[in-house]
Amino acid sequence: MIYDVAVIGAGQAGLAMGYYLKQTRLSFVILEKGRGIGESWKERYDSLKLFTPRTYSSLPGLSLEGEQNIYPTKNEISDYLIQYTNTFSLPIQLNTTITKLAKVNERFILSTNQGEYQSKNVIVATGPFQQPNIPDFSKHLSGEVLQLHSSEYKNSSQLIKGTTVIVGGGNSGAQIAVELSHESEVFLSVGHRMTFLPQNIGNKSIFWWFDKLGIYKANVNSKVGQFIKNKPDPIFGFELKSQLKYRSVILKPRVVSADEKNLFFDDGSSVVVSNVIWSTGFKFDYRWIDIPSVVDEKGAPNHQRGVTPVKGLYFLGLPWQSSRGSALLQGVGADAEYIIEKILND
């Protein structure tokens, strides 16, 4: 069978795409490497909560149930994605890993561990969380130092006794630092000045204010969008700020090198560590795409709002694909709707 559309990835982006595809007469399949829907959320650290409230954490067509001003847990989101899949009867093939994507004439050939698929259009909805971005000098640390990427961290029971350094100043690193500060000596290494924002102003989420002020949906090409994009993400909530004030978490500048049990920082200081948690984000890995012009020299997708130079090939769920909200649960729907219109009109 030759599908009209093959979607790669059944995370929030792939499911949002499925919602819009279901409203057409196009034949489609969603291919997912995981064993179950919402699996990647279940695997995140135990205490994870979204920094967007339920009001801003729903995919198109189905609201996340519960008090709308409350911040959902990772397990709630995982269960919601399962509910979403079942509600719209989305055709998902699990345990299906794409090993190669090629284009022959006007057809895309998707080689997988479950056999070959063919499609007229392909939407790569694998999201931004692909390959942990850990600096090479991490290899210089002793084997006696426990190293985890933030995607591998679950809770403090994984750690060995002693000092922990968390490298990276995003919201995940901030939440983990606060959690661990109650149990051991914690350092947080950040290479930029952190900005703290309240989660709520009055009785409204800060995202409600972002929405009203046009920040949430600011176009990536606008002056506002470019300004926000070029700034490090703010930390939502003041828990970490309080821990830093009372030195329950000790702030350090950027890590520049490592040797045995020592981490060295930009200011010339060092710390002897027992545990390092690399909250350093992810990098793209599209080596399986065997089509010229799809990615640039740095491995990032070539696209304009998800539309690539290759006819019939699209990306969805990328950070700042069109706006600040593109990689968030609620924001991905607008980009999915844009792509389905492109497919129907081409």
N, C-alpha and C positions, 0 to 999 in steps of 0.2 A: 504493500500500500504506500502511496505517495501522499503525505499529509499536506494540507495547505500551510500549516504553521507548526513548527516544533519549538517548544519553549524549554530552555535548559535551566533547570533550577526551580524547586518548588518552595522557595522561601517567600517572604512577603511580596517581592516583585513578581515572581512567577505566578503566584496565586492571584494577585491583582490583574495580571495579564489574562489569566484564565477566566476571570469574571467577565471581562469585556469580550473575550473570544466566544464565550458561551452564548452571548447575545447575538452572534452572527451565525451564518450557515457554513462557516469555514470548519473543515475538519482539522483537529489539532490534538497534540499530545504534550504532556509536561513530563520531562525526564528528570529524575531526582536521584542523586547518588546515595542519599541517606537511606536508613532503614525505615524511617517513619517521618511523618509531617511534624514540623516543629522541633525536630531533634536537636538542631544547633542551639536553640534556646534552652532546652533542658540541660545541655552540657555546660552552660555558662556557670559562673560562680554562684553559690547558693543564695547569697544575700542580694543578688542583683535586682534592682528596681529601675524601671524606665524613668527618665527625667521628663517625659511628656505624660500628662494625665490621660485617663481613659478617653476623654473628649478628643484628644489628638493622637489616639493610638489605634484607630480603626481603619480597616481596608474598605474600599467602596462596596456598598450594598449591604453591609452587616455591621451594626454597632457593637463594640465591646461592652458587654453587660456589666452592671454595677454602678456604684457612685461615680459620676463622671469627673469629679475633681480629685479623685484618688489616683495615686501613681501605681500602676499594675506591676506585679512581680513577673519574673521570667517564666514561671510555670503557667501563669494566667495567659500569657501571650502564646505559649506553646499549645495550650488547650484551645485557645481561640482560633489558631491556624487550622487545627484539626476540625473544629466546628465549621470553619469557613469552607474547607474542602468538601465536607459532607453536605453542607447546606446547598452548595451550587453543583454538586456531583461532578467535580473536576476530574478529568481523565489523567491520572498520574501513574507513571511507571516508576516504582521505587527500586533501590539497589541497582541503579543504572548509571554507570560512570562513562562520560564521554572521553574517549581516547584520542579521537581525531575528528575535526570538522573540516570538510573540503567542499569545493564547489565544482561540479562537472556540468558544463553547458548551463542550463537554467535550473539545475537541481542541486540542493545541498545534500551531501552524504555525511551522515553522523555515524561514525564507528563507535560502538560501545561494547562493554563487557557482556551485554545481552543480545548482541547481534547488530545488524545495520538498519538504520532508519533513513528514509528519504523525505525531503520536504521542499516545498517551493519557497518558504520563508523560515528564517530562524531568528529567535529572540534569545539572546544570551542574558539570562537573569540570575547569574551566579552571585551578584552582589559584591560589595567591597571587601568582604572578609575571606580572603583566599589563602594567602601564605603569610604566616607570622613574620613580621619585619624585625628581626633580631640582629644587632650589629655583629660583624665578624669577630671583633675582639672578645666577644663572649667566650670564644673557644680557648682563650688564655686563662680562664678561671679553672681552678682545681676541680677535680671530680668530686671532692668532698663538699663543694658548694652546690646546694640545690638550686637549679635554675628552672623556672617555669615561665612560659608566656602567659599573659593574662587570660587567654582563651583556655588554658589548661588548669588554671587555678580554680579550686572549688571552695575550700575553706582552710582554716588555720591548721587542721589536723594533718595536712600534707607537709607542713614545714618542719624543719629540724630546729632544735633549740639554738637560740642565738639571734644575732642582728639580721634584720631584713631590710633590703633596699628595694624600693619600687621605682622603676625607671619609666618615666612618662607621666605627663601632667594632664591627661584627659579625664573624663568623668569616671571611667572604669578604674584608673589608677587612684583617683581621689577616693572612691568608695572603698576600694581594697585597703588603702592606707588607713582610713578611719577605722575600719573593722579590725585590722591587726594591731592598731595602736593600743587597744585595751589589753593586749596579751604580751607584747614584746617591744623591744626597741626598734623603732621604724624610722627609716630615712626615705624621703621622697626626692628624686632627682628630676628637675624640670629645667629645660633649656630656654624657657621664655618667662616673661612676667605673667603670672596667672591673674585672670579676671574672675571675680565671683559675682554671681547674679542670684537673686532670690528665686525660689521655685514658685512662690506666690506673691502677688502684690494685691493687698486688700484680700478679697475672697476669690480672686481670679488667678489662674495659672499665668505665669509669665508668657506662656505660649499664646494665651488669649490676647494679651497685649501685643505680642509680636504680630499676631494675625491682624489685629485692628490697625496697627501702625504700618502694615505692608511689609514687615521684615520677614515674616515666615515664608511668604511667597515671592520674595524679591527675586527678580530674574537674574540669572548668573551673569548676564551681559550688562546689567544696569550698574550705575555708579554705586548704589547702595549694596547690590549683590557682590560686586568686586571688592568693596571695602570689607564686607563681612567675611568673604571667602579667604581673603589674605591675612585675616587675623586668626590666631589660635582659638579653638573652641573654648567658650567660657565654662567654668565649673558651676553647675546649678546646685544651689543650697550652700549653707554656711558651716556645715559640720567640719569640713577640712580646715577652713579658715580659723575656726575656734581651736582645733587641735594644734595648728601651727603656732597660734598665739601663745598657748600654754606649753609648747614644745613637747607635746605628746607625740607629734610627728615633727621630725627635724628636716627642714628644707635644705637641699643641696642643689648646686647648679648642674649643668649637663655633664653626664659621664663621658669621658673621652678615651679611657683605656682600662685594661684589667690585667692583673697578674696574680696567679695563684688564688689567694683569698682576699685580694685587695681590689677595690674599685677606685679609680682616680677621676677627679672632677676638674672642671674648667678652671677653677680658682687655685689649683695646685694642691688641694686637700685630698685626703683619701679615707676610706672606711674599710675595716676588716669585716667581711660579710660571711654569714652562714647561708642566707637565702637571697636570691635575686628574682624578682618578678618583673619580667619585661612587658610593661604596658605600653608598648611602642608601636601599636597598630599593625596594619597588614600592608602587603603589597600585592599588586595584580600578578596573576599567573595565567597567561593565555597561550602558553606554548603549544597547547593542543589544537589551536586554530591554525590550519594550514592554508591560509588564504592571504595573498599579498594585500598590503595597504590597510589592514584592519587595525593593527596596533602601531604605535610610533616607536622610535628608537629606544624609549624608556620602558616599553611594554604596556603603555596605557592605551585605551581604546581611542581610535580616531572617529569622532562622531560629532554631530550637531543635534543636540537634544535626543540622543540615542540612535539617530539615523547615520549609518556608516556610508563610506563611499561605494560599498559593494551592494548592489541592488538586492533587496530581500533580506539583508542582514541588519539586525538591530541590537542595541544594548538597553537594558532596563535595570534600575535600582542603583545607579552609580551616584556617588556623592556629587552634589551640585550638577546633576544631569541637566536640570533646567532652573532649579531654585534651591534655597536652603533646605526645603522639606523633601527633596527628591529621594534621599536615602532613609527617610523616616517612614513609619508605618502609614500614616495618613497621607503623606505627600506623594508617595509612589503612584497612587491612583491616577493623578493628573497626567503623569508621563506615560502610563500604560494606555490611557484613553487617546493620547496624542498619537502613539504608535499604531494603535488599531485603525485610526482614521487614515494614517499613511498607507497601511497595508490595503485597506479597502479601496482607496483612491488611486493606487498605482496600477 
